[in-house]
């Protein structure tokens, strides 16, 4: 459910993704990067 909500937000901002699953995969990678940066600080 959390991923679905994020996908909807990203789909409204970006048109480049081929499918909702692509958006979710991209979101998960972004979240991982944000976590890594947060942990580094």
MDTraj code that builds the backbone (N, CA, C; nanometers):
import mdtraj as md
import numpy as np

residues = "UNK UNK UNK UNK UNK UNK UNK UNK UNK UNK UNK UNK UNK UNK UNK UNK UNK UNK UNK UNK UNK UNK UNK UNK UNK UNK UNK UNK UNK UNK UNK UNK UNK UNK UNK UNK UNK UNK UNK UNK UNK".split()
xyz = np.array([
    [0.0833, -0.1206, 0.0000],
    [0.0000, 0.0000, 0.0000],
    [0.0862, 0.1249, 0.0000],
    [0.1908, 0.1238, 0.0841],
    [0.2807, 0.2389, 0.0916],
    [0.3430, 0.2662, -0.0446],
    [0.3865, 0.1596, -0.1107],
    [0.4487, 0.1740, -0.2422],
    [0.3486, 0.2302, -0.3424],
    [0.2246, 0.1829, -0.3355],
    [0.1230, 0.2299, -0.4291],
    [0.1027, 0.3806, -0.4153],
    [0.0952, 0.4294, -0.2925],
    [0.0760, 0.5730, -0.2707],
    [0.1933, 0.6508, -0.3275],
    [0.3152, 0.6018, -0.3044],
    [0.4332, 0.6700, -0.3566],
    [0.4320, 0.6679, -0.5085],
    [0.3916, 0.5544, -0.5657],
    [0.3880, 0.5434, -0.7119],
    [0.2945, 0.6470, -0.7714],
    [0.1801, 0.6647, -0.7092],
    [0.0838, 0.7630, -0.7600],
    [0.1462, 0.9020, -0.7582],
    [0.2163, 0.9346, -0.6502],
    [0.2786, 1.0674, -0.6397],
    [0.3852, 1.0842, -0.7462],
    [0.4667, 0.9812, -0.7639],
    [0.5755, 0.9916, -0.8614],
    [0.5205, 0.9941, -1.0035],
    [0.4176, 0.9159, -1.0290],
    [0.3582, 0.9143, -1.1630],
    [0.3058, 1.0525, -1.1996],
    [0.2553, 1.1256, -1.1029],
    [0.2048, 1.2597, -1.1304],
    [0.3201, 1.3552, -1.1592],
    [0.4383, 1.3267, -1.1016],
    [0.5530, 1.4153, -1.1222],
    [0.6318, 1.3756, -1.2464],
    [0.6415, 1.2451, -1.2732],
    [0.7284, 1.1981, -1.3806],
    [0.6510, 1.1135, -1.4794],
    [0.6824, 1.1299, -1.6080],
    [0.6101, 1.0556, -1.7110],
    [0.7010, 0.9513, -1.7756],
    [0.8252, 0.9414, -1.7270],
    [0.9248, 0.8581, -1.7951],
    [0.9075, 0.7094, -1.7729],
    [0.8410, 0.6697, -1.6661],
    [0.8343, 0.5272, -1.6342],
    [0.7359, 0.4549, -1.7257],
    [0.7676, 0.3304, -1.7562],
    [0.6827, 0.2522, -1.8459],
    [0.5624, 0.1956, -1.7719],
    [0.5779, 0.1669, -1.6440],
    [0.4688, 0.1055, -1.5680],
    [0.4765, 0.1468, -1.4225],
    [0.3721, 0.1162, -1.3485],
    [0.3703, 0.1484, -1.2055],
    [0.4791, 0.0704, -1.1330],
    [0.5048, -0.0520, -1.1787],
    [0.6084, -0.1329, -1.1141],
    [0.7445, -0.0661, -1.1291],
    [0.7706, -0.0070, -1.2472],
    [0.8964, 0.0642, -1.2674],
    [0.9072, 0.1791, -1.1681],
    [0.7972, 0.2496, -1.1469],
    [0.7975, 0.3599, -1.0511],
    [0.8296, 0.3075, -0.9122],
    [0.7667, 0.1968, -0.8732],
    [0.7892, 0.1404, -0.7399],
    [0.9347, 0.0996, -0.7236],
    [0.9908, 0.0361, -0.8262],
    [1.1303, -0.0061, -0.8187],
    [1.2206, 0.1157, -0.8040],
    [1.1915, 0.2210, -0.8791],
    [1.2705, 0.3428, -0.8695],
    [1.2579, 0.4055, -0.7314],
    [1.1367, 0.4063, -0.6774],
    [1.1135, 0.4634, -0.5438],
    [1.1928, 0.3861, -0.4395],
    [1.1907, 0.2542, -0.4477],
    [1.2616, 0.1725, -0.3488],
    [1.4102, 0.2040, -0.3524],
    [1.4660, 0.2215, -0.4725],
    [1.6083, 0.2538, -0.4841],
    [1.6353, 0.3910, -0.4235],
    [1.5464, 0.4870, -0.4506],
    [1.5638, 0.6208, -0.3937],
    [1.5592, 0.6152, -0.2416],
    [1.4659, 0.5383, -0.1871],
    [1.4541, 0.5279, -0.0412],
    [1.5806, 0.4675, 0.0172],
    [1.6379, 0.3673, -0.0498],
    [1.7609, 0.3052, -0.0015],
    [1.8737, 0.4079, -0.0008],
    [1.8843, 0.4874, -0.1072],
    [1.9891, 0.5897, -0.1137],
    [1.9702, 0.6915, -0.0019],
    [1.8470, 0.7345, 0.0209],
    [1.8202, 0.8322, 0.1266],
    [1.8575, 0.7746, 0.2621],
    [1.8283, 0.6460, 0.2841],
    [1.8638, 0.5811, 0.4108],
    [2.0149, 0.5794, 0.4272],
    [2.0865, 0.5445, 0.3192],
    [2.2326, 0.5381, 0.3265],
    [2.2897, 0.6753, 0.3605],
    [2.2392, 0.7789, 0.2944],
    [2.2881, 0.9147, 0.3209],
    [2.2568, 0.9542, 0.4644],
    [2.1368, 0.9183, 0.5104],
    [2.0957, 0.9530, 0.6467],
    [2.1853, 0.8835, 0.7483],
    [2.2192, 0.7571, 0.7214],
    [2.3024, 0.6812, 0.8154],
    [2.4452, 0.7346, 0.8155],
    [2.4899, 0.7888, 0.7013],
    [2.6271, 0.8392, 0.6936],
    [2.6444, 0.9639, 0.7792],
    [2.5382, 1.0433, 0.7932],
    [2.5490, 1.1705, 0.8660],
    [2.5625, 1.1494, 1.0159],
])
top = md.Topology()
chain = top.add_chain()
for i, resn in enumerate(residues, 1):
    res = top.add_residue(resn, chain, resSeq=i)
    for name in ("N", "CA", "C"):
        top.add_atom(name, md.element.get_by_symbol(name[0]), res)
traj = md.Trajectory(xyz[None], top)
